[in-house]
Amino acid sequence: MPVYRSHYEELLATYSNHQHAVELLRQYRPYFEKIPSIRRSRDSIITIPLPVVQVRQQLANLKSSESPYELIALPCDLSLLMCDPEWKIKTGIEIFVFIHRPQEDLSDLITRWRQTQVLLSRGYSWEMPLRFQHIFNDGAEKMYPLFVLFADTSDRIKRGLKGAFLPYIIQTVDPEAQQSAIQEPTTPELSTPESDQNALAADPNNGIHDDPDLNWEADSESNSD
């Protein structure tokens, strides 16, 4: 079964919550051990979905009237910033999460991590969530990638990440999200006068029929009265 957009959106929504982000890292022990305090996870890990950063512009292309920084969106899906819950400062450890997107192959997935490395190599600062505006927002000393795959992700992607020594975990999707993905709407066919006439000839009631279940409910209500 292919990876649906609803699968991706489900995991993005889930791991935007700091408690679920902790559970995500619990599945990869080297990163889980980097959380300053599990008991105080609310103040120990900042989750930023689809993050935005300010990076230094190249001086050669910079005009005197322009700001030395430019705002860019990173190609990762989620950034997890570790913080000291006592001192309310970042610890210098940042984890970049890449969730397998629909129609994405191995090269696409790894390229997003490489692009993140290149973009942040110029020096950067975070656009922090409102609740954490008071925290020093400069970039980290260490950047760590984590790839989140699905059970239906191709073996080629898993082999490629393993060969590149890039850590990944495999997640399952909630059954409700799985069901909604299967029922994703398709583009309706355009009707023509000729097709409408053929449909009307085949069904004189034009698709309107009595529902025996509704009649049964109505009879039940009348009997109960």
VEXROLUM-511022 format. One line per field, with one value per residue (C-alpha): chain; x, y, z. Coordinates in steps of 0.5 Angstrom, whole numbers, plus 500, padded with zeros to 3 digits. Each point is the difference from the previous one (the first is absolute). Example, Ala and Ser with C-alpha at 12.3 -4.5 7.8 and 13.67 -1.06 7.14 Angstrom:
<sites>
unit	(A A) .
c1	(525 502) .
c2	(491 507) .
c3	(516 498) .
</sites>
This chain:
<sites>
unit	(A A A A A A A A A A A A A A A A A A A A A A A A A A A A A A A A A A A A A A A A A A A A A A A A A A A A A A A A A A A A A A A A A A A A A A A A A A A A A A A A A A A A A A A A A A A A A A A A A A A A A A A A A A A A A A A A A A A A A A A A A A A A A A A A A A A A A A A A A A A A A A A A A A A A A A A A A A A A A A A A A A A A A A A A A A A A A A A A A A A A A A A A A A A A A A A A A A A A A A A A A A A A A A A A A A A A A A A A A A A A A A A A A) .
c1	(500 503 501 494 500 496 505 505 496 498 507 502 494 501 508 499 498 505 498 499 507 503 497 503 507 499 500 507 504 506 495 496 506 501 493 502 494 495 496 500 499 496 506 505 498 498 496 500 496 502 505 502 507 504 507 505 500 507 503 502 492 499 498 501 493 498 500 506 495 494 494 500 496 504 498 499 494 501 506 501 504 503 499 503 493 504 503 495 506 501 505 503 497 495 497 497 494 498 494 499 496 495 504 506 506 507 503 495 500 508 500 495 505 506 497 498 508 502 495 502 507 500 498 493 495 493 493 498 493 496 501 507 502 504 505 507 498 507 502 503 506 498 494 497 496 494 496 493 498 493 499 499 506 504 506 504 499 502 506 503 499 503 506 501 500 494 495 493 494 494 493 493 494 494 494 496 505 501 493 499 506 496 494 504 495 502 499 493 498 497 493 498 492 501 502 495 495 502 500 493 498 503 497 494 500 507 503 495 498 496 505 497 504 497 493 502 502 494 495 504 499 492 500 503 495) .
c2	(500 507 505 505 508 498 496 505 505 496 499 507 502 495 501 508 499 499 494 496 503 497 493 501 501 494 495 502 500 504 506 499 500 507 503 504 498 495 502 507 499 506 504 496 499 505 497 505 497 502 505 507 502 507 498 505 503 499 507 500 500 505 507 505 502 492 496 495 495 497 495 493 494 494 494 495 499 501 503 498 504 498 505 500 500 504 505 501 500 495 495 500 494 500 494 501 495 498 496 496 504 497 499 501 495 499 506 505 498 501 506 504 498 502 507 501 499 505 505 500 500 508 501 501 501 497 504 497 498 506 496 499 507 502 494 502 498 499 494 493 497 493 499 493 497 495 497 497 495 496 492 501 504 496 496 504 506 496 497 507 503 494 501 507 499 505 497 499 497 497 502 497 505 500 496 506 504 493 500 507 499 494 504 507 503 499 506 499 499 506 498 502 500 494 496 503 498 493 500 502 495 495 502 504 502 504 496 502 494 498 498 494 501 507 497 495 506 504 494 498 507 500 493 503 506) .
c3	(500 498 505 500 502 506 503 499 503 506 502 499 505 505 501 500 507 505 504 493 498 506 498 493 503 505 494 498 507 498 499 505 505 498 503 506 504 499 506 498 492 499 502 497 493 495 494 494 494 493 503 497 502 499 496 498 493 496 500 493 498 506 499 505 501 501 506 501 502 496 502 497 501 501 496 507 503 507 504 507 504 507 506 507 504 506 496 495 494 494 501 494 497 494 497 493 498 493 499 494 495 495 493 504 498 503 497 501 508 500 496 505 506 495 499 507 502 494 502 507 499 499 507 502 506 501 499 507 502 504 507 499 497 506 499 496 493 497 496 503 501 498 495 499 495 501 495 501 495 500 500 492 499 494 502 496 504 506 497 498 507 503 495 501 508 501 505 499 503 498 502 499 499 504 497 499 496 496 499 498 495 496 500 497 495 492 495 498 492 496 498 493 498 496 506 505 495 500 507 501 495 504 507 499 507 499 505 506 503 507 505 504 506 500 500 505 505 498 501 507 502 499 503 506 501) .
</sites>
